[in-house]
Amino acid sequence: MHPEILTPEKFLKQALNIPVVDVRSPGEFQKGHIPGAHNIPIFDNEERARVGTTYVKIGKEPAIELGKVIAGEKTTYYLEAIAGVAPEKQILLHCWRGGMRSAKIAQFYADAGYRVFILEGGYKAYRGYIRKQFSSGRQIFLIGGYTGSGKTAILREISRMHQQVIDLEALACHKGSNFGHLGQKSQPTTEQFENDLYAQWAKLDPSVPLWLEHESMSIGNVYLPDTFRTAMLGGVLFFIDVPRADRISRLVNEYACFSKNELLGILEHLSVYMGSYQAHQAISALNNDDFEKVADLTLAYYDKLYENSLSRRPVRKLVKINLPSVSATEHAEIILKHAEDEQVIS
């Protein structure tokens, strides 16, 4: 039985029912992988480095021979690892470029009685494919507004109202501002963020509007794909204007629970950008436990930052909505009503 070659599109469709096996090294896998894939590396990080060094210093053929020797000593490992992943004896397999690594191990598994499908072009082709899909032209609605407006909470309510939503900040493990890493787990790589984003994107109905939070080019240290960012800017932005007192209260509730040292470090970093005088006032307020004043001062900086970002990268259409001091559920209902009035959703 010989392995079958699949295009990225067909490979990902099959991945809904068949396990994906990534045979790249653990280091490559950690940097970015197809969500849900199982890593059964042909070479571990050290072995891959040895083969690479041999290729550079001695040549291709010696590197190939070294690879054969290493792999030949690990056949028991390969069989034991795959047995726990694919009890149905079917696997989708890929390496980096769909070259020798995947071809050799795929045939090994095929000879062992597995039905094997290989990703044409490997992980590299998958990456190119998913980035193109963000240009598919689906309708996008954005929730935008100044820091502390409760956009994430509103999006959650919109999701509960049976609208399609992707929470970009949840995927990025960051809330967007300089304080956004507090209380979050480590951010994924930009590469893995893109992979996870596409996994959610692909599950949604392209004929139904997608709701997102209006983000800048980056969320913490994670960058949005250019194609995705372009699609966002082609959408409709519902810019919400929430009472400043509500925004201050929300920020205090969200961040005053963290240690003063953490907050102080962030304010000291921000002093370069928000101005030394304003930063000094914020730090003084922090030392006096005046968290409302800290929030008020930092909002002045973030409001200007957001306005500048919006002017530099305007969206196709902007609808401004003044929101009263009510719940996130009521805010979501108001926004959806505006969307209907604009005749942008049915």
C-alpha positions in Angstrom: 0.0 0.0 0.0 1.4 3.4 -1.0 0.7 6.7 0.7 -1.7 9.1 -1.0 -1.0 12.8 -1.7 -3.6 15.4 -0.7 -3.8 19.1 -1.3 -3.9 21.3 1.8 -7.7 21.8 1.3 -8.4 18.1 1.1 -5.9 17.4 3.9 -7.7 19.7 6.3 -11.1 18.3 5.4 -9.9 14.8 6.2 -8.4 16.1 9.4 -11.9 16.5 10.8 -12.0 12.7 11.1 -8.4 11.4 10.8 -5.5 12.2 13.1 -2.8 14.5 11.9 0.8 13.4 12.5 3.5 16.1 12.3 6.9 14.4 11.9 9.0 17.5 12.3 11.3 18.1 15.3 9.8 19.2 18.6 11.3 22.6 18.2 9.6 23.1 14.8 6.3 21.8 16.2 6.5 24.2 19.2 7.0 27.2 17.0 3.8 26.4 15.1 1.7 23.4 14.1 -1.8 22.4 12.8 -4.2 22.6 15.7 -4.8 19.1 17.1 -1.8 17.5 15.4 0.3 14.9 17.1 4.0 15.3 17.1 5.9 12.1 16.3 9.3 13.5 15.3 11.5 11.5 13.0 14.4 13.4 14.7 14.5 15.1 18.0 16.0 18.6 18.2 19.5 17.3 18.8 19.3 14.7 16.0 18.0 17.3 13.6 20.9 19.6 14.4 23.4 16.8 13.8 21.9 16.0 10.4 21.8 19.7 9.5 25.4 20.2 10.6 26.5 17.2 8.6 24.7 18.6 5.5 26.4 21.9 5.8 29.9 20.8 6.7 30.2 17.5 4.7 27.4 17.3 2.2 24.0 16.0 1.3 24.7 12.3 0.9 26.5 11.9 4.3 23.6 13.8 5.9 21.1 11.5 4.3 23.0 8.4 5.5 23.2 9.8 9.0 19.5 10.3 8.9 18.9 6.8 7.9 21.1 5.5 10.7 19.2 7.5 13.3 15.8 6.6 12.0 16.7 3.0 11.7 17.4 2.9 15.4 14.0 4.3 16.3 11.6 2.0 14.4 10.2 0.7 17.7 9.5 4.2 18.9 7.7 5.2 15.7 5.4 2.1 15.9 4.6 2.5 19.5 3.9 6.3 19.1 1.6 5.8 16.2 -0.3 3.0 17.8 -1.6 5.4 20.5 -2.5 8.0 18.0 -4.2 6.1 15.2 -6.1 3.0 16.4 -8.2 3.0 13.2 -4.9 2.6 11.2 -5.4 5.9 9.2 -3.2 8.9 9.4 -2.6 12.3 7.8 1.1 13.0 7.8 3.4 15.9 7.0 6.8 17.3 7.4 8.0 20.8 6.5 8.0 20.8 2.7 6.6 17.4 1.8 10.0 16.1 1.0 12.2 13.2 2.1 11.2 13.2 5.7 7.5 12.7 5.1 8.0 10.3 2.2 10.2 7.9 4.1 8.2 7.7 7.3 4.9 7.6 5.4 6.1 4.6 3.5 7.3 3.0 6.7 3.8 3.4 8.2 2.2 2.2 5.0 4.3 -1.0 5.1 3.2 -1.4 8.7 -0.4 -1.6 7.6 -1.5 2.0 8.0 -3.4 4.0 5.3 -1.3 7.1 5.0 -2.2 10.5 3.4 0.6 13.0 2.9 0.2 16.8 2.8 1.3 18.0 -0.6 4.0 20.7 0.0 4.1 19.9 3.7 3.5 22.4 6.5 4.8 25.2 4.4 2.0 24.7 1.9 -0.5 24.6 4.7 0.7 27.9 6.0 0.4 29.5 2.6 -3.1 28.0 2.1 -4.6 29.3 5.4 -3.3 32.8 5.0 -5.0 33.0 1.6 -8.3 31.9 3.1 -8.6 35.1 5.1 -9.1 37.0 1.8 -12.2 35.0 1.0 -14.4 38.1 1.3 -16.8 37.2 4.1 -18.7 40.0 5.8 -17.0 41.2 9.0 -18.5 43.4 11.8 -16.2 45.0 14.3 -16.8 46.2 17.9 -14.5 49.2 18.5 -14.1 51.8 21.2 -11.7 53.2 23.7 -9.9 51.2 26.3 -12.2 50.0 29.1 -15.4 50.1 27.0 -16.1 46.4 27.7 -15.8 45.3 24.1 -14.9 41.7 25.0 -17.9 41.3 27.3 -20.1 42.7 24.6 -18.7 40.2 22.1 -19.4 37.3 24.5 -23.0 38.5 24.7 -23.3 38.8 20.9 -22.0 35.2 20.7 -24.7 34.1 23.2 -27.2 35.7 20.9 -26.3 33.2 18.2 -24.0 35.4 16.2 -20.6 34.2 14.9 -17.7 35.5 17.0 -14.0 35.0 17.2 -12.3 36.3 20.3 -8.9 37.4 19.0 -7.6 38.4 22.5 -8.5 35.0 23.9 -6.5 33.4 21.1 -3.6 35.7 21.6 -3.7 35.3 25.5 -3.5 39.1 25.8 -6.0 41.9 26.4 -4.4 44.3 24.0 -2.9 47.1 26.1 0.4 47.3 28.0 -1.5 45.8 30.9 -3.0 43.1 28.8 -0.6 40.3 29.7 -1.5 40.5 33.4 -3.3 37.4 34.6 -2.8 35.7 31.2 -0.9 32.6 30.3 2.1 32.9 27.9 1.3 34.1 24.4 1.5 31.7 21.5 3.9 32.4 18.7 2.5 34.6 15.9 2.6 31.5 13.7 0.6 29.4 16.1 -1.9 32.2 16.6 -2.5 32.3 12.9 -3.0 28.5 12.8 -5.4 28.7 15.7 -7.2 31.6 14.1 -7.7 29.8 10.9 -9.0 26.7 12.8 -11.8 28.8 14.2 -12.3 30.7 10.9 -12.8 27.5 9.0 -15.6 26.3 11.3 -17.8 29.3 10.6 -20.4 29.8 8.0 -18.9 32.2 5.4 -22.4 33.4 4.4 -23.1 34.7 7.9 -21.4 37.8 9.3 -18.4 37.4 11.6 -18.1 39.6 14.7 -14.6 40.6 15.9 -13.1 43.2 18.2 -11.4 46.0 16.3 -7.7 45.3 16.9 -4.5 47.0 15.9 -1.9 45.1 13.9 -0.7 43.4 17.0 -2.1 42.0 20.2 0.8 42.0 22.7 3.6 40.2 20.9 1.3 38.5 18.4 0.7 40.0 15.0 -2.4 39.5 12.9 -1.9 38.1 9.4 -1.8 40.8 6.8 -4.6 39.1 4.8 -6.8 39.0 8.0 -6.1 42.6 8.9 -7.1 43.7 5.4 -10.3 41.7 5.7 -11.0 43.5 9.0 -10.5 46.9 7.5 -13.0 46.0 4.8 -15.7 45.5 7.4 -18.2 47.7 9.3 -16.9 49.1 12.6 -19.5 49.8 15.3 -17.6 52.3 17.4 -19.1 52.4 20.9 -18.8 55.4 23.1 -19.2 54.4 26.8 -19.3 56.9 29.8 -15.8 57.5 31.0 -16.8 56.8 34.6 -17.8 53.3 33.5 -14.5 52.7 31.7 -12.5 53.8 34.8 -14.5 51.6 37.0 -14.1 48.6 34.7 -10.3 49.1 34.5 -10.0 49.4 38.3 -12.0 46.2 38.8 -9.9 44.4 36.2 -6.4 45.5 37.2 -6.3 46.9 40.7 -6.1 43.3 41.9 -2.5 42.9 40.6 0.5 43.8 42.7 1.7 47.4 42.8 5.2 46.3 41.6 3.6 44.8 38.4 1.6 47.9 37.8 4.5 50.2 38.6 6.8 48.5 36.1 4.2 49.0 33.3 3.7 52.7 34.2 7.4 53.3 34.2 7.6 51.7 30.7 4.7 53.8 29.5 6.4 57.0 30.7 8.5 57.1 27.5 5.2 57.3 25.5 2.6 59.1 27.6 4.9 61.8 28.8 7.0 62.0 32.0 4.7 64.5 33.8 1.6 62.4 33.2 3.4 59.2 34.0 4.7 60.8 37.3 1.2 61.7 38.2 0.0 58.1 37.5 2.8 56.6 39.6 2.1 59.0 42.4 -1.6 58.0 42.3 -0.6 54.3 42.3 1.5 54.8 45.4 -1.4 56.5 47.1 -3.8 53.7 46.1 -5.8 56.1 44.0 -6.5 53.5 41.3 -9.3 55.6 39.7 -6.8 58.4 39.0 -4.3 55.9 37.6 -7.0 54.6 35.2 -8.1 58.1 34.3 -4.6 59.2 33.4 -3.7 56.1 31.4 -7.0 56.4 29.5 -6.0 59.8 28.2 -2.9 58.2 26.6 -4.8 55.2 25.2 -7.6 57.3 23.8 -5.2 59.3 21.7 -3.4 56.1 20.7 -6.6 54.5 19.5 -7.7 57.6 17.6 -4.4 57.8 15.8 -4.6 54.1 14.9 -8.1 54.6 13.5 -7.1 57.6 11.4 -4.1 55.8 10.0 -6.0 52.6 9.1 -9.6 53.6 8.6 -12.3 50.9 8.1 -14.6 50.8 5.1 -17.6 52.0 7.2 -17.9 53.4 10.8 -21.1 53.5 12.8 -20.8 55.4 16.1 -23.0 54.3 18.9 -23.4 56.1 22.3 -24.0 53.5 25.0 -25.6 54.3 28.3 -24.5 52.8 31.7 -26.3 49.4 31.3 -25.2 45.8 31.2 -23.1 44.1 28.5 -26.2 42.2 27.4 -28.1 45.4 26.8 -25.1 46.9 25.0 -25.1 43.9 22.7 -28.8 44.2 22.0 -28.3 47.9 21.1 -25.4 47.2 18.8 -27.4 44.4 17.0 -30.3 46.7 16.6 -28.0 49.3 15.0 -26.7 46.6 12.7 -30.2 45.8 11.6 -31.0 49.5 11.1 -27.9 49.8 8.9 -29.3 46.8 6.9 -26.0 45.0 7.3 -27.5 41.9 8.9 -30.8 40.1 8.1 
